[in-house]
Amino acid sequence: MKDTFKYNPTWANAPFTKDGLKYTFDPTLPVPVPEDHEDFGKTLGQILGMSEEECIVLVDAQTLSQIREHRNYLLIESDWTQVGDVPDTIKQPWLVYRQELRDITENYSDISNVQWPTKP
């Protein structure tokens, strides 16, 4: 079964701080305001006066944080495979899968296109 990971633009678990204020919204996305609002169509980064590079650095860091969080969930979900009474024929493929999960943050070429290992 192929595992899927979807980036979440709401950063409730890892907000960023700008000028002493915390924000829990992707700075590259338009702020959801009514059409007659002065900031309609602007991104949070634009409103805060952030450069495009600053926004990308924040998004990449948040994406990596979410990847790690998802990876940790998958490791916990597969912990049962490594207990003493699990036969080696089951344990070994899961051991390889779990190592691939641990290496996930080192083995991608594009942070927006991480290739997750397949569960045995």
DSSP file (Angstrom, degrees, kcal/mol; ACC not computed):
  #  RESIDUE AA STRUCTURE BP1 BP2  ACC     N-H-->O    O-->H-N    N-H-->O    O-->H-N    TCO  KAPPA ALPHA  PHI   PSI    X-CA   Y-CA   Z-CA
    1    1 A M              0   0    0      0, 0.0   118,-1.2     0, 0.0     2,-0.4   0.000 360.0 360.0 360.0 129.0    0.0    0.0    0.0
    2    2 A K        -     0   0    0    116,-0.2     2,-0.3     1,-0.0   116,-0.1  -0.614 360.0-135.1 -80.8 131.2    1.5    3.4   -1.0
    3    3 A D        -     0   0    0    114,-0.4     2,-0.4    -2,-0.4   113,-0.3  -0.622  17.8-153.7 -85.2 144.3    1.6    5.9    1.8
    4    4 A T        -     0   0    0     -2,-0.3     2,-0.4     2,-0.0    -1,-0.0  -0.936   9.9-169.9-121.6 145.0    0.5    9.4    1.0
    5    5 A F        -     0   0    0     -2,-0.4     2,-0.5   109,-0.1   109,-0.1  -0.999   4.5-165.8-131.0 131.8    1.6   12.7    2.7
    6    6 A K        -     0   0    0     -2,-0.4     2,-0.1    60,-0.1    -2,-0.0  -0.978  23.8-121.9-123.8 125.0   -0.2   16.0    2.1
    7    7 A Y        -     0   0    0     -2,-0.5    56,-0.1   105,-0.1   105,-0.0  -0.377  23.3-144.4 -60.3 135.2    1.3   19.3    3.1
    8    8 A N        -     0   0    0      1,-0.1    -1,-0.1     2,-0.1    58,-0.1  -0.925   6.6-158.7-107.5 117.0   -0.9   21.2    5.5
    9    9 A P  S    S+     0   0    0      0, 0.0    17,-1.4     0, 0.0     2,-0.6   0.635  73.9  85.9 -72.1 -11.4   -0.9   25.0    4.9
   10   10 A T  B     -A   25   0A   0     15,-0.2     2,-0.4     1,-0.1     3,-0.3  -0.813  63.4-164.7 -91.0 122.6   -2.2   25.5    8.5
   11   11 A W    >   +     0   0    0     13,-1.4     3,-0.8    -2,-0.6    14,-0.2  -0.300  34.5 142.7-103.9  47.6    0.7   25.6   10.9
   12   12 A A  T 3  S+     0   0    0     -2,-0.4    -1,-0.2     1,-0.3    13,-0.1   0.833  76.5  44.5 -58.9 -34.3   -1.0   25.2   14.2
   13   13 A N  T 3  S+     0   0    0     -3,-0.3    -1,-0.3     1,-0.2    -2,-0.1   0.656 127.0  25.8 -86.8 -15.7    1.7   22.9   15.6
   14   14 A A  S <  S+     0   0    0     -3,-0.8    -1,-0.2     2,-0.0    -2,-0.1  -0.488  76.7 179.3-147.4  71.0    4.7   25.0   14.4
   15   15 A P        -     0   0    0      0, 0.0     2,-0.3     0, 0.0     9,-0.2  -0.241  21.7-130.5 -69.5 162.5    3.8   28.7   13.9
   16   16 A F  E     -B   23   0B   0      7,-2.1     7,-3.0     9,-0.1     2,-0.4  -0.824  15.2-133.2-110.3 157.4    6.4   31.3   12.8
   17   17 A T  E     +B   22   0B   0     -2,-0.3     2,-0.4     5,-0.2     5,-0.2  -0.911  22.4 175.9-114.5 135.5    7.0   34.6   14.4
   18   18 A K  E >  S-B   21   0B   0      3,-2.6     3,-1.8    -2,-0.4    -2,-0.0  -0.979  75.1 -12.6-138.9 123.0    7.4   37.9   12.7
   19   19 A D  T 3  S-     0   0    0     -2,-0.4     3,-0.1     1,-0.3    -1,-0.1   0.854 129.6 -53.4  53.8  38.5    7.8   41.2   14.6
   20   20 A G  T 3  S+     0   0    0      1,-0.2     2,-0.4     0, 0.0    -1,-0.3   0.434 116.2 110.4  81.8  -0.6    6.9   39.5   17.9
   21   21 A L  E <   -B   18   0B   0     -3,-1.8    -3,-2.6     2,-0.0     2,-0.4  -0.865  62.6-132.0-109.8 143.0    3.6   38.0   16.5
   22   22 A K  E     -B   17   0B   0     -2,-0.4     2,-0.4    -5,-0.2    -5,-0.2  -0.754  19.7-166.5 -94.5 138.8    2.9   34.3   15.9
   23   23 A Y  E     -B   16   0B   0     -7,-3.0    -7,-2.1    -2,-0.4    -2,-0.0  -0.973  16.1-171.6-125.3 139.0    1.3   33.2   12.6
   24   24 A T        +     0   0    0     -2,-0.4   -13,-1.4    -9,-0.2     2,-0.4  -0.191  60.1  90.0-119.5  39.4   -0.2   29.8   11.8
   25   25 A F  B    S-A   10   0A   0    -15,-0.2   -15,-0.2   -14,-0.2    -9,-0.1  -0.994  86.1 -99.0-139.3 140.9   -0.7   30.3    8.1
   26   26 A D    >   -     0   0    0    -17,-1.4     3,-1.5    -2,-0.4    18,-0.5  -0.412  29.2-146.1 -58.8 120.8    1.4   29.6    5.1
   27   27 A P  T 3  S+     0   0    0      0, 0.0    18,-2.5     0, 0.0    19,-0.4   0.581  94.0  61.1 -71.3  -6.9    3.0   33.0    4.1
   28   28 A T  T 3  S+     0   0    0     27,-0.2    -2,-0.1    16,-0.1    15,-0.1   0.500  90.4  84.5 -94.8  -4.1    2.9   32.1    0.4
   29   29 A L  S <  S-     0   0    0     -3,-1.5    15,-1.4   -20,-0.1    16,-0.2  -0.726  88.9-100.7-100.0 147.9   -0.9   31.7    0.3
   30   30 A P  B     -C   43   0C   0      0, 0.0    13,-0.3     0, 0.0    10,-0.1  -0.378  41.6-111.5 -61.9 140.7   -3.5   34.5   -0.2
   31   31 A V        -     0   0    0     11,-2.7     2,-1.6     8,-0.3    10,-0.5  -0.571  29.0-118.1 -73.6 133.0   -5.1   35.5    3.0
   32   32 A P        +     0   0    0      0, 0.0    -1,-0.1     0, 0.0     8,-0.1  -0.556  61.3 137.9 -78.5  90.0   -8.8   34.5    3.1
   33   33 A V        -     0   0    0     -2,-1.6     8,-0.2     6,-0.1     4,-0.0  -0.891  59.7 -83.5-127.3 158.8  -10.5   37.9    3.3
   34   34 A P    >   -     0   0    0      0, 0.0     3,-2.0     0, 0.0     6,-0.2  -0.201  42.6-110.0 -60.2 155.2  -13.6   39.3    1.6
   35   35 A E  T 3  S+     0   0    0      1,-0.3     5,-0.1     5,-0.1    -2,-0.0   0.771 117.5  55.9 -58.5 -28.5  -13.1   40.8   -1.9
   36   36 A D  T 3  S+     0   0    0      3,-0.1    -1,-0.3     2,-0.0     2,-0.2   0.441  84.3 107.1 -87.3   2.6  -13.7   44.3   -0.6
   37   37 A H  S X  S-     0   0    0     -3,-2.0     3,-1.9     1,-0.1    -4,-0.1  -0.560  78.6-124.2 -80.2 145.2  -10.9   44.1    2.0
   38   38 A E  T 3  S+     0   0    0      1,-0.3    -1,-0.1    -2,-0.2    -3,-0.0   0.742 110.5  50.7 -61.6 -24.1   -7.7   46.0    1.2
   39   39 A D  T >  S+     0   0    0     -5,-0.1     3,-2.0     2,-0.1    -8,-0.3   0.282  76.7 136.8 -98.4  10.5   -5.6   42.8    1.5
   40   40 A F  T <  S+     0   0    0     -3,-1.9     3,-0.1     1,-0.3    -5,-0.1  -0.365  75.6  13.5 -59.8 131.6   -7.7   40.7   -0.8
   41   41 A G  T 3  S+     0   0    0    -10,-0.5    -1,-0.3     1,-0.3     2,-0.2   0.317 101.2 118.2  86.2  -7.7   -5.5   38.7   -3.2
   42   42 A K    <   -     0   0    0     -3,-2.0   -11,-2.7   -11,-0.2    -1,-0.3  -0.625  62.1-125.5 -90.8 150.5   -2.4   39.4   -1.1
   43   43 A T  B  >  -C   30   0C   0    -13,-0.3     4,-2.2    -2,-0.2     5,-0.2  -0.513  25.4-112.7 -84.7 161.7   -0.3   36.6    0.5
   44   44 A L  H  > S+     0   0    0    -15,-1.4     4,-2.3   -18,-0.5     6,-0.2   0.903 119.7  55.5 -59.5 -40.4    0.4   36.8    4.2
   45   45 A G  H  >>S+     0   0    0    -18,-2.5     5,-3.1     1,-0.2     4,-0.6   0.901 106.9  49.0 -59.3 -42.1    4.1   37.3    3.3
   46   46 A Q  H >45S+     0   0    0    -19,-0.4     3,-0.8     3,-0.2    -1,-0.2   0.915 111.0  49.9 -63.2 -43.0    3.2   40.3    1.2
   47   47 A I  H 3<5S+     0   0    0     -4,-2.2    -1,-0.2     1,-0.2    -2,-0.2   0.878 113.6  45.8 -63.8 -37.5    1.1   41.8    4.0
   48   48 A L  H 3<5S-     0   0    0     -4,-2.3    -1,-0.2    -5,-0.2    -2,-0.2   0.491 115.2-115.7 -84.9  -3.4    4.0   41.3    6.5
   49   49 A G  T <<5 +     0   0    0     -3,-0.8     2,-0.2    -4,-0.6    -3,-0.2   0.796  60.5 155.7  75.1  29.5    6.6   42.7    4.0
   50   50 A M      < -     0   0    0     -5,-3.1    -1,-0.2    -6,-0.2     2,-0.1  -0.619  42.7-118.1 -89.1 147.7    8.5   39.4    3.7
   51   51 A S     >  -     0   0    0     -2,-0.2     4,-2.0     1,-0.1     5,-0.2  -0.401  25.8-112.7 -76.7 161.5   10.6   38.6    0.7
   52   52 A E  H  > S+     0   0    0      1,-0.2     4,-2.3     2,-0.2     5,-0.2   0.884 119.3  54.2 -61.0 -38.0    9.7   35.6   -1.5
   53   53 A E  H  > S+     0   0    0      2,-0.2     4,-2.4     1,-0.2    -1,-0.2   0.906 105.8  51.6 -63.6 -42.6   12.9   33.9   -0.3
   54   54 A E  H  > S+     0   0    0      1,-0.2     4,-2.0     2,-0.2    -1,-0.2   0.916 111.2  48.5 -58.8 -43.0   12.0   34.4    3.4
   55   55 A C  H  X S+     0   0    0     -4,-2.0     4,-2.6     1,-0.2    -2,-0.2   0.914 110.4  50.0 -64.6 -43.5    8.6   32.8    2.7
   56   56 A I  H  X S+     0   0    0     -4,-2.3     4,-2.8     1,-0.2     5,-0.2   0.899 108.7  52.3 -64.0 -41.1   10.1   29.9    0.8
   57   57 A V  H  X S+     0   0    0     -4,-2.4     4,-2.2     1,-0.2    -1,-0.2   0.920 111.8  46.9 -60.4 -43.7   12.6   29.2    3.7
   58   58 A L  H  X S+     0   0    0     -4,-2.0     4,-2.4     2,-0.2    -2,-0.2   0.918 113.0  48.4 -64.1 -44.0    9.7   29.1    6.1
   59   59 A V  H  X S+     0   0    0     -4,-2.6     4,-2.9     2,-0.2    -2,-0.2   0.914 111.5  49.6 -64.9 -42.9    7.6   26.9    3.9
   60   60 A D  H  X S+     0   0    0     -4,-2.8     4,-2.5     2,-0.2    -1,-0.2   0.915 111.8  48.4 -62.7 -42.4   10.5   24.4    3.4
   61   61 A A  H  X S+     0   0    0     -4,-2.2     4,-2.0    -5,-0.2    -1,-0.2   0.903 114.0  46.8 -63.9 -40.5   11.2   24.3    7.1
   62   62 A Q  H  X S+     0   0    0     -4,-2.4     4,-2.4     2,-0.2    -2,-0.2   0.906 111.3  51.1 -68.4 -41.2    7.5   23.7    7.9
   63   63 A T  H  X S+     0   0    0     -4,-2.9     4,-2.4     1,-0.2    -2,-0.2   0.927 110.5  49.1 -60.9 -45.1    7.2   21.0    5.2
   64   64 A L  H  X S+     0   0    0     -4,-2.5     4,-2.4     1,-0.2    -1,-0.2   0.891 109.9  52.0 -62.3 -39.6   10.2   19.2    6.6
   65   65 A S  H  X S+     0   0    0     -4,-2.0     4,-2.3     1,-0.2    -1,-0.2   0.911 110.9  47.3 -61.6 -42.9    8.7   19.4   10.1
   66   66 A Q  H  X S+     0   0    0     -4,-2.4     4,-2.4     2,-0.2    -2,-0.2   0.861 109.6  53.7 -68.4 -35.2    5.5   17.9    8.8
   67   67 A I  H  X S+     0   0    0     -4,-2.4     4,-2.8     2,-0.2    -2,-0.2   0.932 110.3  47.2 -63.0 -45.4    7.4   15.2    6.9
   68   68 A R  H  X S+     0   0    0     -4,-2.4     4,-2.7     2,-0.2    -2,-0.2   0.909 111.1  51.4 -62.2 -42.2    9.2   14.3   10.2
   69   69 A E  H  X S+     0   0    0     -4,-2.3     4,-1.8     2,-0.2    -1,-0.2   0.916 112.9  44.9 -61.7 -43.4    5.9   14.2   12.1
   70   70 A H  H  X S+     0   0    0     -4,-2.4     4,-2.3     2,-0.2    -2,-0.2   0.911 112.2  52.3 -66.9 -42.7    4.3   11.9    9.5
   71   71 A R  H  X S+     0   0    0     -4,-2.8     4,-2.3     1,-0.2    -2,-0.2   0.917 108.5  50.9 -58.4 -44.8    7.4    9.7    9.4
   72   72 A N  H  X S+     0   0    0     -4,-2.7     4,-2.4     1,-0.2    -1,-0.2   0.883 108.2  52.5 -62.7 -38.3    7.3    9.4   13.2
   73   73 A Y  H  X S+     0   0    0     -4,-1.8     4,-2.6     1,-0.2    -1,-0.2   0.932 109.6  48.8 -61.1 -45.3    3.6    8.4   13.0
   74   74 A L  H  X S+     0   0    0     -4,-2.3     4,-1.1     1,-0.2    -2,-0.2   0.866 110.4  51.3 -64.9 -35.7    4.4    5.7   10.5
   75   75 A L  H  < S+     0   0    0     -4,-2.3     3,-0.4     2,-0.2     4,-0.3   0.932 111.8  46.3 -65.5 -44.9    7.3    4.4   12.7
   76   76 A I  H >< S+     0   0    0     -4,-2.4     3,-1.4     1,-0.2     4,-0.4   0.911 109.1  56.1 -62.0 -41.9    5.0    4.2   15.8
   77   77 A E  H 3< S+     0   0    0     -4,-2.6     3,-0.3     1,-0.3    -1,-0.2   0.777 112.8  42.0 -61.2 -27.2    2.3    2.5   13.7
   78   78 A S  T >< S+     0   0    0     -4,-1.1     3,-1.6    -3,-0.4    -1,-0.3   0.305  80.7 104.2-105.4   9.1    4.8   -0.2   12.7
   79   79 A D  G X  S+     0   0    0     -3,-1.4     3,-2.1    -4,-0.3     4,-0.2   0.852  70.5  68.4 -56.3 -35.4    6.4   -0.7   16.2
   80   80 A W  G >  S+     0   0    0     -4,-0.4     3,-1.0     1,-0.3    -1,-0.3   0.753  87.7  67.5 -57.7 -24.5    4.5   -3.9   16.6
   81   81 A T  G <  S+     0   0    0     -3,-1.6    -1,-0.3     1,-0.2    -2,-0.2   0.617  97.9  51.7 -73.7 -11.5    6.6   -5.5   13.9
   82   82 A Q  G <  S+     0   0    0     -3,-2.1    -1,-0.2    -4,-0.2    -2,-0.2   0.313  79.1 116.3-111.8   8.4    9.8   -5.4   16.0
   83   83 A V  S X  S-     0   0    0     -3,-1.0     3,-1.7    -4,-0.2     8,-0.1  -0.365  78.3-103.1 -76.5 161.8    8.6   -7.1   19.2
   84   84 A G  T 3  S+     0   0    0      1,-0.3    -1,-0.1    -2,-0.1    -3,-0.0   0.745 114.4  53.7 -59.1 -31.4   10.2  -10.3   20.3
   85   85 A D  T 3  S+     0   0    0      2,-0.1    -1,-0.3     0, 0.0    -3,-0.0   0.396  81.6 104.6 -91.3   6.2    7.4  -12.7   19.4
   86   86 A V  S <  S-     0   0    0     -3,-1.7     5,-0.0    -6,-0.1    -5,-0.0  -0.752  79.3-114.2 -85.4 127.3    7.1  -11.5   15.7
   87   87 A P    >>  -     0   0    0      0, 0.0     4,-2.9     0, 0.0     3,-1.4  -0.239  19.1-119.3 -60.8 148.8    8.7  -14.1   13.4
   88   88 A D  H 3> S+     0   0    0      1,-0.3     4,-2.6     2,-0.2    -2,-0.0   0.793 111.8  65.9 -59.1 -29.8   11.8  -13.0   11.5
   89   89 A T  H 34 S+     0   0    0      1,-0.2    -1,-0.3     2,-0.2    -3,-0.0   0.791 114.1  31.5 -65.4 -25.6   10.0  -13.5    8.1
   90   90 A I  H <> S+     0   0    0     -3,-1.4     4,-1.3     2,-0.1    -2,-0.2   0.826 119.0  54.0 -91.8 -43.4    7.7  -10.7    9.1
   91   91 A K  H  X S+     0   0    0     -4,-2.9     4,-2.2     1,-0.2    -2,-0.2   0.889 100.9  58.2 -61.5 -44.4   10.2   -8.7   11.2
   92   92 A Q  H  X S+     0   0    0     -4,-2.6     4,-1.9     1,-0.2    -1,-0.2   0.912 105.3  46.1 -61.9 -48.9   12.9   -8.4    8.5
   93   93 A P  H  > S+     0   0    0      0, 0.0     4,-2.1     0, 0.0    -1,-0.2   0.893 115.2  49.1 -61.4 -35.9   10.9   -6.6    5.7
   94   94 A W  H  X S+     0   0    0     -4,-1.3     4,-2.8     2,-0.2    -2,-0.2   0.840 105.4  57.6 -70.6 -32.3    9.5   -4.2    8.3
   95   95 A L  H  X S+     0   0    0     -4,-2.2     4,-1.8     2,-0.2    -1,-0.2   0.914 108.5  46.3 -61.4 -43.3   13.0   -3.5    9.6
   96   96 A V  H  X S+     0   0    0     -4,-1.9     4,-2.2     2,-0.2    -2,-0.2   0.927 112.7  50.1 -64.1 -46.1   14.1   -2.4    6.1
   97   97 A Y  H  X S+     0   0    0     -4,-2.1     4,-2.0     1,-0.2    -2,-0.2   0.914 109.8  50.8 -57.9 -45.8   10.9   -0.3    5.7
   98   98 A R  H  X S+     0   0    0     -4,-2.8     4,-2.1     1,-0.2    -1,-0.2   0.861 109.2  50.5 -65.0 -36.1   11.5    1.4    9.1
   99   99 A Q  H  X S+     0   0    0     -4,-1.8     4,-1.7     2,-0.2    -1,-0.2   0.897 108.0  53.1 -67.6 -39.5   15.1    2.2    8.2
  100  100 A E  H  < S+     0   0    0     -4,-2.2     4,-0.3     1,-0.2    -2,-0.2   0.876 108.5  51.1 -61.7 -36.6   13.9    3.7    4.9
  101  101 A L  H >< S+     0   0    0     -4,-2.0     3,-1.4     1,-0.2     4,-0.3   0.924 107.9  51.5 -64.9 -43.8   11.5    5.9    7.0
  102  102 A R  H 3< S+     0   0    0     -4,-2.1     3,-0.4     1,-0.3    -1,-0.2   0.834 112.6  46.7 -62.1 -31.2   14.3    7.0    9.3
  103  103 A D  T >X S+     0   0    0     -4,-1.7     3,-2.0     1,-0.2     4,-1.1   0.441  82.4 102.9 -88.2  -0.6   16.4    8.0    6.2
  104  104 A I  T <4 S+     0   0    0     -3,-1.4     3,-0.4    -4,-0.3    -1,-0.2   0.826  76.8  53.6 -57.8 -36.9   13.5    9.8    4.5
  105  105 A T  T 34 S+     0   0    0     -3,-0.4    -1,-0.3    -4,-0.3     3,-0.2   0.605 113.7  43.6 -77.4  -8.1   14.8   13.3    5.4
  106  106 A E  T <4 S+     0   0    0     -3,-2.0    -1,-0.2     1,-0.1    -2,-0.2   0.563 107.3  60.1-105.1 -13.2   18.2   12.6    3.8
  107  107 A N  S  < S+     0   0    0     -4,-1.1     2,-0.4    -3,-0.4     8,-0.3  -0.183  78.8  95.9-115.9  40.3   17.0   10.8    0.6
  108  108 A Y        -     0   0    0     -3,-0.2     3,-0.1     1,-0.1     6,-0.1  -0.950  46.9-164.8-125.1 151.4   14.9   13.3   -1.3
  109  109 A S  S    S+     0   0    0     -2,-0.4     2,-0.4     1,-0.3    -1,-0.1   0.641  86.7  33.8-103.0 -20.3   15.9   15.6   -4.1
  110  110 A D    >   -     0   0    0      3,-0.3     3,-2.4     1,-0.1    -1,-0.3  -0.964  69.2-149.2-138.6 117.6   12.8   17.8   -3.9
  111  111 A I  T 3  S+     0   0    0     -2,-0.4     3,-0.5     1,-0.3    -1,-0.1   0.752 100.1  54.9 -60.2 -24.9   11.1   18.5   -0.5
  112  112 A S  T 3  S+     0   0    0      1,-0.2    -1,-0.3    -3,-0.1  -105,-0.1   0.484 110.8  46.5 -86.9  -1.1    7.7   18.8   -2.2
  113  113 A N  S <  S+     0   0    0     -3,-2.4     2,-0.3     2,-0.0    -4,-0.3  -0.410  72.1 168.3-138.7  60.6    8.1   15.4   -3.8
  114  114 A V        -     0   0    0     -3,-0.5     2,-0.8    -6,-0.1  -109,-0.1  -0.591  30.1-138.0 -76.9 132.0    9.3   13.0   -1.1
  115  115 A Q        -     0   0    0     -2,-0.3    -1,-0.1    -8,-0.3    -8,-0.1  -0.823  19.2-151.8 -94.3 109.0    9.1    9.3   -2.2
  116  116 A W        -     0   0    0     -2,-0.8  -113,-0.1  -113,-0.3   -15,-0.1  -0.538  19.9-110.1 -80.6 142.7    7.8    7.3    0.8
  117  117 A P        -     0   0    0      0, 0.0     2,-0.4     0, 0.0  -114,-0.4  -0.320  34.1-110.1 -67.7 156.7    8.7    3.7    1.1
  118  118 A T        -     0   0    0   -116,-0.1  -116,-0.2     1,-0.1   -21,-0.0  -0.731  29.9-114.5 -90.5 134.2    6.1    1.0    0.6
  119  119 A K              0   0    0   -118,-1.2   -25,-0.1    -2,-0.4    -1,-0.1  -0.402 360.0 360.0 -64.6 141.3    4.8   -0.9    3.5
  120  120 A P              0   0    0      0, 0.0    -1,-0.2     0, 0.0   -26,-0.1   0.515 360.0 360.0 -63.2 360.0    5.7   -4.6    3.3
